[in-house]
Amino acid sequence: MKPSEAKQLLPPSVRKYLVQVARESIVKYCTEGRKPAPRFPDPICQEPRGVFVTLTQGEALRGCVGLPWPVFPLEEATIEAAVRAARDPRFLPLTPAEVPYVHVEVSVLTVPEPVEADRALEAIRVGRDGLIVRRGEVQGLLLPQVAVRYGWDAETFLAHTCRKAGLPPEAWRWPDVQIFTFQAEIIQEGEEAP
């Protein structure tokens, strides 16, 4: 299953609004150095959700940061993720001149669910699931679309998520490592409403 084939659970108006909020947040932060205030036009926007914002220029990643756990209202989490993606520490901060050339993608996450290591290879469905691997204070997260993009199987996906956490690729098998799966509703900037 491709991530784009995942079920759309958010209403089209909210999907469109979240991408608009992410874009506005990036513009405001890059030009004025501040974030917009949430407006909460729909009750769904007030529900706590995990959110990631991915920025690309052409095919190149330009930033991808988010909040995996549902600790902020959806709109507020989208604003925060967008601002963090614009200053992703892996890249130079996004400049006002670059803003018109970045493509925005918002991934709204389900609540991460724990998976036992001995069931992980059977439980993880590439294309449906994203992964979090956590050991103590360190964690790595990869969105569902990453495994699809690179053609990984479940074991390779787990290994790369461990590396993202700064752990050896086989660390997901360790007894003190936690594995979580989640799904993401992916919203592309410029998509037609379903």
C-alpha beads as a LAMMPS data file, in Angstrom:
LAMMPS data file: protein, C-alpha beads

194 atoms
193 bonds

1 atom types
1 bond types

-500.0 500.0 xlo xhi
-500.0 500.0 ylo yhi
-500.0 500.0 zlo zhi

Masses

1 110.0

Atoms # bond

1 1 1 0.000 0.000 0.000
2 1 1 1.342 3.422 -0.869
3 1 1 1.000 6.144 1.775
4 1 1 -1.117 8.162 -0.649
5 1 1 -3.632 5.283 -0.641
6 1 1 -4.165 5.509 3.119
7 1 1 -7.666 6.386 4.245
8 1 1 -8.502 10.047 4.522
9 1 1 -10.163 10.581 7.868
10 1 1 -9.961 14.353 8.128
11 1 1 -12.618 16.361 6.274
12 1 1 -11.378 17.999 3.039
13 1 1 -11.799 21.477 4.547
14 1 1 -9.527 20.596 7.501
15 1 1 -6.952 18.949 5.212
16 1 1 -6.796 22.093 3.083
17 1 1 -6.666 24.324 6.161
18 1 1 -3.757 22.441 7.771
19 1 1 -1.558 22.802 4.689
20 1 1 -2.502 26.474 4.517
21 1 1 -1.603 26.914 8.211
22 1 1 1.757 25.186 7.674
23 1 1 2.544 27.454 4.696
24 1 1 1.447 30.607 6.573
25 1 1 3.531 29.594 9.590
26 1 1 6.647 29.160 7.458
27 1 1 6.107 32.510 5.712
28 1 1 5.460 34.376 8.970
29 1 1 8.415 32.791 10.741
30 1 1 10.852 33.324 7.853
31 1 1 9.798 36.936 7.229
32 1 1 8.831 38.187 10.708
33 1 1 10.532 35.733 13.076
34 1 1 7.294 34.754 14.820
35 1 1 4.522 32.184 14.646
36 1 1 0.863 32.858 13.844
37 1 1 -1.720 32.316 16.557
38 1 1 -4.052 29.330 16.128
39 1 1 -7.583 30.204 14.960
40 1 1 -9.266 26.796 15.521
41 1 1 -11.919 27.116 12.777
42 1 1 -13.030 23.495 13.276
43 1 1 -13.301 21.470 16.520
44 1 1 -10.972 18.863 14.962
45 1 1 -8.200 21.473 15.028
46 1 1 -8.432 21.512 18.837
47 1 1 -7.929 17.758 19.261
48 1 1 -4.429 16.734 20.428
49 1 1 -2.551 15.062 17.548
50 1 1 0.998 14.314 16.480
51 1 1 2.054 16.171 13.331
52 1 1 5.080 16.266 11.033
53 1 1 5.771 18.860 8.356
54 1 1 8.040 17.923 5.458
55 1 1 9.553 20.549 3.166
56 1 1 11.057 19.676 -0.202
57 1 1 12.672 21.635 -3.029
58 1 1 12.223 19.596 -6.182
59 1 1 13.099 16.069 -5.080
60 1 1 15.459 17.214 -2.307
61 1 1 14.487 17.195 1.352
62 1 1 14.703 20.699 2.841
63 1 1 13.309 19.995 6.307
64 1 1 11.222 17.447 8.179
65 1 1 10.390 17.926 11.831
66 1 1 7.386 17.219 13.970
67 1 1 5.773 16.245 17.188
68 1 1 5.043 12.498 17.285
69 1 1 2.976 12.441 20.476
70 1 1 -0.468 14.076 20.793
71 1 1 0.418 16.773 23.335
72 1 1 -0.760 19.881 21.431
73 1 1 -3.999 20.676 19.610
74 1 1 -3.774 19.726 15.922
75 1 1 -3.529 23.299 14.618
76 1 1 -0.965 24.334 17.220
77 1 1 1.100 21.195 16.522
78 1 1 0.996 21.987 12.780
79 1 1 2.246 25.539 13.400
80 1 1 5.047 24.299 15.647
81 1 1 6.090 21.503 13.258
82 1 1 6.141 23.915 10.285
83 1 1 8.362 26.417 12.102
84 1 1 10.704 23.652 13.273
85 1 1 10.890 22.207 9.742
86 1 1 11.899 25.649 8.420
87 1 1 14.862 25.551 10.801
88 1 1 15.614 21.816 10.679
89 1 1 19.139 21.604 12.200
90 1 1 20.289 19.287 9.404
91 1 1 20.060 22.219 6.963
92 1 1 20.667 25.958 6.908
93 1 1 17.567 27.829 8.091
94 1 1 15.036 28.443 5.328
95 1 1 15.315 31.984 3.951
96 1 1 12.418 34.209 2.835
97 1 1 13.693 33.912 -0.759
98 1 1 13.416 30.098 -0.625
99 1 1 9.896 29.973 0.834
100 1 1 8.018 30.198 -2.520
101 1 1 10.050 27.256 -3.847
102 1 1 9.424 24.740 -1.078
103 1 1 6.635 22.199 -1.255
104 1 1 4.763 21.558 2.006
105 1 1 3.509 18.164 3.166
106 1 1 1.666 17.692 6.461
107 1 1 1.464 14.256 8.091
108 1 1 -1.175 13.944 10.816
109 1 1 -0.316 10.971 13.023
110 1 1 -2.340 8.439 14.928
111 1 1 -1.327 7.801 18.540
112 1 1 1.809 5.593 18.526
113 1 1 1.098 2.012 19.636
114 1 1 3.714 -0.264 21.246
115 1 1 4.831 -3.381 19.385
116 1 1 6.732 -6.271 20.963
117 1 1 10.107 -6.930 19.325
118 1 1 9.317 -10.624 18.789
119 1 1 6.196 -9.632 16.785
120 1 1 7.648 -6.589 15.031
121 1 1 8.507 -8.152 11.672
122 1 1 4.991 -9.570 11.287
123 1 1 3.181 -6.558 12.766
124 1 1 4.814 -3.771 10.721
125 1 1 3.199 -3.067 7.355
126 1 1 5.409 -1.033 5.051
127 1 1 3.345 1.743 3.481
128 1 1 0.873 1.824 6.362
129 1 1 3.092 2.186 9.423
130 1 1 5.621 4.704 10.586
131 1 1 8.082 3.695 13.297
132 1 1 9.485 5.039 16.527
133 1 1 12.366 3.265 18.249
134 1 1 13.128 4.522 21.751
135 1 1 15.781 3.647 24.319
136 1 1 15.822 5.796 27.416
137 1 1 15.979 9.443 26.339
138 1 1 16.913 8.771 22.692
139 1 1 14.437 7.989 19.974
140 1 1 14.327 7.803 16.207
141 1 1 11.240 8.233 14.038
142 1 1 10.622 7.564 10.376
143 1 1 7.348 8.388 8.635
144 1 1 5.523 5.675 6.626
145 1 1 6.409 7.308 3.299
146 1 1 10.174 6.921 3.945
147 1 1 10.123 3.115 3.765
148 1 1 8.040 3.244 0.582
149 1 1 10.364 5.799 -1.045
150 1 1 13.400 3.569 -0.484
151 1 1 11.695 0.196 -1.019
152 1 1 12.549 -1.141 2.434
153 1 1 11.113 -4.248 4.035
154 1 1 10.100 -4.237 7.728
155 1 1 13.520 -5.318 9.026
156 1 1 15.379 -2.690 6.997
157 1 1 12.866 -0.085 8.148
158 1 1 13.521 -1.038 11.794
159 1 1 17.297 -0.892 11.243
160 1 1 17.116 2.606 9.730
161 1 1 14.847 3.817 12.529
162 1 1 17.426 2.556 15.040
163 1 1 20.144 4.448 13.169
164 1 1 17.989 7.578 13.264
165 1 1 17.996 7.204 17.071
166 1 1 21.793 6.891 17.057
167 1 1 21.609 3.191 17.902
168 1 1 23.077 0.175 16.095
169 1 1 20.770 -1.256 13.392
170 1 1 19.958 -4.378 15.436
171 1 1 19.044 -2.419 18.598
172 1 1 15.308 -2.954 18.009
173 1 1 15.863 -6.520 19.286
174 1 1 17.295 -5.327 22.631
175 1 1 15.054 -5.842 25.692
176 1 1 15.351 -2.197 26.820
177 1 1 14.330 -0.750 23.430
178 1 1 10.709 0.175 22.765
179 1 1 9.123 -0.021 19.310
180 1 1 6.010 1.941 18.363
181 1 1 4.020 2.018 15.145
182 1 1 1.713 4.771 13.960
183 1 1 -0.134 5.690 10.801
184 1 1 -0.136 9.056 9.068
185 1 1 -2.710 10.883 7.003
186 1 1 -0.522 12.634 4.448
187 1 1 -1.681 15.949 3.016
188 1 1 0.180 17.385 0.034
189 1 1 0.171 21.088 -0.692
190 1 1 -1.880 21.734 -3.828
191 1 1 -3.785 18.446 -3.692
192 1 1 -7.321 18.486 -4.965
193 1 1 -9.944 17.997 -2.305
194 1 1 -11.283 14.409 -2.494

Bonds

1 1 1 2
2 1 2 3
3 1 3 4
4 1 4 5
5 1 5 6
6 1 6 7
7 1 7 8
8 1 8 9
9 1 9 10
10 1 10 11
11 1 11 12
12 1 12 13
13 1 13 14
14 1 14 15
15 1 15 16
16 1 16 17
17 1 17 18
18 1 18 19
19 1 19 20
20 1 20 21
21 1 21 22
22 1 22 23
23 1 23 24
24 1 24 25
25 1 25 26
26 1 26 27
27 1 27 28
28 1 28 29
29 1 29 30
30 1 30 31
31 1 31 32
32 1 32 33
33 1 33 34
34 1 34 35
35 1 35 36
36 1 36 37
37 1 37 38
38 1 38 39
39 1 39 40
40 1 40 41
41 1 41 42
42 1 42 43
43 1 43 44
44 1 44 45
45 1 45 46
46 1 46 47
47 1 47 48
48 1 48 49
49 1 49 50
50 1 50 51
51 1 51 52
52 1 52 53
53 1 53 54
54 1 54 55
55 1 55 56
56 1 56 57
57 1 57 58
58 1 58 59
59 1 59 60
60 1 60 61
61 1 61 62
62 1 62 63
63 1 63 64
64 1 64 65
65 1 65 66
66 1 66 67
67 1 67 68
68 1 68 69
69 1 69 70
70 1 70 71
71 1 71 72
72 1 72 73
73 1 73 74
74 1 74 75
75 1 75 76
76 1 76 77
77 1 77 78
78 1 78 79
79 1 79 80
80 1 80 81
81 1 81 82
82 1 82 83
83 1 83 84
84 1 84 85
85 1 85 86
86 1 86 87
87 1 87 88
88 1 88 89
89 1 89 90
90 1 90 91
91 1 91 92
92 1 92 93
93 1 93 94
94 1 94 95
95 1 95 96
96 1 96 97
97 1 97 98
98 1 98 99
99 1 99 100
100 1 100 101
101 1 101 102
102 1 102 103
103 1 103 104
104 1 104 105
105 1 105 106
106 1 106 107
107 1 107 108
108 1 108 109
109 1 109 110
110 1 110 111
111 1 111 112
112 1 112 113
113 1 113 114
114 1 114 115
115 1 115 116
116 1 116 117
117 1 117 118
118 1 118 119
119 1 119 120
120 1 120 121
121 1 121 122
122 1 122 123
123 1 123 124
124 1 124 125
125 1 125 126
126 1 126 127
127 1 127 128
128 1 128 129
129 1 129 130
130 1 130 131
131 1 131 132
132 1 132 133
133 1 133 134
134 1 134 135
135 1 135 136
136 1 136 137
137 1 137 138
138 1 138 139
139 1 139 140
140 1 140 141
141 1 141 142
142 1 142 143
143 1 143 144
144 1 144 145
145 1 145 146
146 1 146 147
147 1 147 148
148 1 148 149
149 1 149 150
150 1 150 151
151 1 151 152
152 1 152 153
153 1 153 154
154 1 154 155
155 1 155 156
156 1 156 157
157 1 157 158
158 1 158 159
159 1 159 160
160 1 160 161
161 1 161 162
162 1 162 163
163 1 163 164
164 1 164 165
165 1 165 166
166 1 166 167
167 1 167 168
168 1 168 169
169 1 169 170
170 1 170 171
171 1 171 172
172 1 172 173
173 1 173 174
174 1 174 175
175 1 175 176
176 1 176 177
177 1 177 178
178 1 178 179
179 1 179 180
180 1 180 181
181 1 181 182
182 1 182 183
183 1 183 184
184 1 184 185
185 1 185 186
186 1 186 187
187 1 187 188
188 1 188 189
189 1 189 190
190 1 190 191
191 1 191 192
192 1 192 193
193 1 193 194
